[in-house]
Amino acid sequence: MVKKYILYNVENEADIELFWQWREKYMLEDIIPNSSEPMSEEDQKWFFSKEYKDTIMEAFYRKKAILRIIFLKENGENIGFAVYVIYHSEDGKCLVVEFCINKGYRNKGIGTEFFRLLKEYTTKEGAKYYSLNVSNEKNKKFWNKIGFYEAGKDEYGNTVYEYR
C-alpha cells in the first residue's frame, strides 16, 4: 500500500479533545522523562493546568496570530500532531509550539515528511521562517538534520532554533 500523508486542520470539539489526550500522553511519555534538564514540579503543574489549556484555547479562538492545531494522517489514521502560530507582524515567523509523531511511527522519515508538509502548508498562510525550542538531544538532532540552527535565546533563557 502506498502511504499517503495529509494534514488535517483541527476545528471541532472532538478533534480538540483528541489533541489534548495525545498531548498529555506526549508530555508524560516523551517530554518530561527525556528533557535535557529535569522539568520542575512547578513547570509540570503548569503544562497540565486548566490555566495552560485555557491559554492555548484562547489563542486557538482569537482573530489574529491564531494558534493552529493539525493532525498528520497516514492513509486516514492520525499518526501525529503539530501546533503552530504564524506571526505576520514579525515578518512571517511560524512558531512551532508542539510537533509529535506517535511512537510507533518514529525513525522512519515521517517526521521529516511531516515538517515538509507543514512548511508547504504554512508558506501558503504567509510563513517566511520557522522557530522552536527543543526539549532534548534527540529532538535537537532531528531539527538540526532538517536544517534548523541555534539562533539565540528566548525570554526564558531557552535556546531558540530557526529554519529559514
MARNU-782302 format. One line per 2 residues: their letters; for each residue x, y, z of C-alpha. Coordinates in nm, 2 decimals, decimal comma. Layout:
N
a	X:Y:Z  ...
***
This chain:
164
mv	0,00:0,00:0,00  0,13:0,34:-0,09
kk	0,15:0,57:0,21  -0,04:0,89:0,17
yi	0,01:1,17:0,43  -0,23:1,46:0,47
ly	-0,26:1,74:0,71  -0,59:1,78:0,89
nv	-0,68:2,11:1,05  -0,84:2,06:1,39
en	-1,17:2,25:1,40  -1,43:2,06:1,61
ea	-1,46:1,98:1,98  -1,40:1,60:1,93
di	-1,07:1,68:1,75  -0,97:1,93:2,02
el	-1,04:1,67:2,29  -0,83:1,41:2,10
fw	-0,55:1,66:2,07  -0,54:1,72:2,44
qw	-0,54:1,34:2,51  -0,25:1,29:2,27
re	-0,06:1,60:2,41  -0,09:1,47:2,76
ky	0,05:1,13:2,66  0,33:1,30:2,46
ml	0,42:1,52:2,76  0,42:1,22:3,01
ed	0,60:0,97:2,78  0,83:1,19:2,58
ii	0,89:1,54:2,70  0,91:1,51:3,08
pn	1,12:1,19:3,10  1,35:1,29:2,82
ss	1,41:1,66:2,88  1,77:1,77:2,87
ep	1,72:1,94:3,21  1,47:1,79:3,45
ms	1,14:1,98:3,43  1,05:2,13:3,77
ee	0,74:2,02:3,95  0,60:2,38:3,91
dq	0,65:2,36:3,53  0,49:2,02:3,51
kw	0,19:2,15:3,70  0,17:2,45:3,46
ff	0,18:2,24:3,15  -0,11:2,02:3,28
sk	-0,31:2,30:3,43  -0,65:2,44:3,33
ey	-0,48:2,78:3,30  -0,24:2,65:3,04
kd	-0,52:2,47:2,85  -0,73:2,79:2,86
ti	-0,43:3,00:2,74  -0,38:2,76:2,44
me	-0,75:2,76:2,36  -0,78:3,14:2,38
af	-0,50:3,16:2,12  -0,69:2,89:1,91
yr	-1,00:3,10:1,90  -0,85:3,45:1,87
kk	-0,88:3,66:1,54  -0,51:3,74:1,48
ai	-0,20:3,52:1,52  -0,43:3,22:1,55
lr	-0,28:2,91:1,71  -0,34:2,62:1,47
ii	-0,36:2,25:1,57  -0,31:2,00:1,29
fl	-0,30:1,62:1,27  -0,08:1,42:1,04
ke	-0,28:1,14:0,89  -0,14:0,84:0,71
ng	-0,40:0,66:0,50  -0,67:0,81:0,71
en	-0,52:0,73:1,05  -0,39:1,01:1,29
ig	-0,02:0,95:1,34  0,10:1,28:1,47
fa	0,02:1,64:1,55  0,16:1,99:1,54
vy	0,07:2,32:1,70  0,19:2,64:1,55
vi	0,13:3,02:1,52  0,22:3,24:1,23
yh	0,31:3,59:1,34  0,25:3,81:1,03
se	0,36:4,11:1,25  0,70:3,95:1,30
dg	0,79:3,91:0,93  0,60:3,58:0,90
kc	0,76:3,39:1,18  0,60:3,05:1,23
lv	0,64:2,94:1,59  0,62:2,56:1,62
ve	0,48:2,51:1,97  0,44:2,13:1,95
fc	0,55:1,87:1,70  0,49:1,50:1,76
in	0,50:1,18:1,57  0,33:0,89:1,75
kg	0,58:0,64:1,89  0,51:0,35:1,65
yr	0,58:0,58:1,35  0,91:0,73:1,46
nk	1,26:0,69:1,30  1,10:0,61:0,95
gi	1,14:0,95:0,79  0,78:1,05:0,87
gt	0,89:1,35:1,09  1,09:1,49:0,80
ef	0,80:1,44:0,57  0,56:1,60:0,83
fr	0,78:1,91:0,85  0,80:1,93:0,47
ll	0,42:1,92:0,45  0,38:2,17:0,74
ke	0,62:2,41:0,57  0,43:2,38:0,24
yt	0,10:2,43:0,42  0,22:2,73:0,63
tk	0,40:2,90:0,35  0,06:2,94:0,18
eg	-0,06:3,11:0,50  0,23:3,35:0,49
ak	0,50:3,18:0,70  0,85:3,30:0,60
yy	1,06:3,12:0,86  1,03:2,88:1,15
sl	1,12:2,90:1,51  1,10:2,65:1,80
nv	1,26:2,52:2,12  1,38:2,17:2,17
sn	1,34:1,96:2,48  1,62:1,71:2,45
ek	1,93:1,60:2,25  1,73:1,36:2,03
nk	1,49:1,63:1,93  1,78:1,87:1,87
kf	1,95:1,61:1,64  1,62:1,58:1,44
wn	1,57:1,95:1,39  1,94:2,01:1,31
ki	1,92:1,73:1,05  1,64:1,90:0,86
gf	1,81:2,24:0,86  1,73:2,42:1,19
ye	2,01:2,60:1,37  2,07:2,78:1,70
ag	1,95:3,14:1,67  1,98:3,27:2,03
kd	1,78:3,26:2,35  1,42:3,33:2,42
ey	1,29:3,54:2,71  1,31:3,24:2,94
gn	1,67:3,16:2,86  1,59:2,86:2,64
tv	1,78:2,82:2,31  1,57:2,91:2,01
ye	1,62:2,71:1,68  1,53:2,86:1,35
yr	1,48:2,74:0,99  1,50:2,99:0,71
***
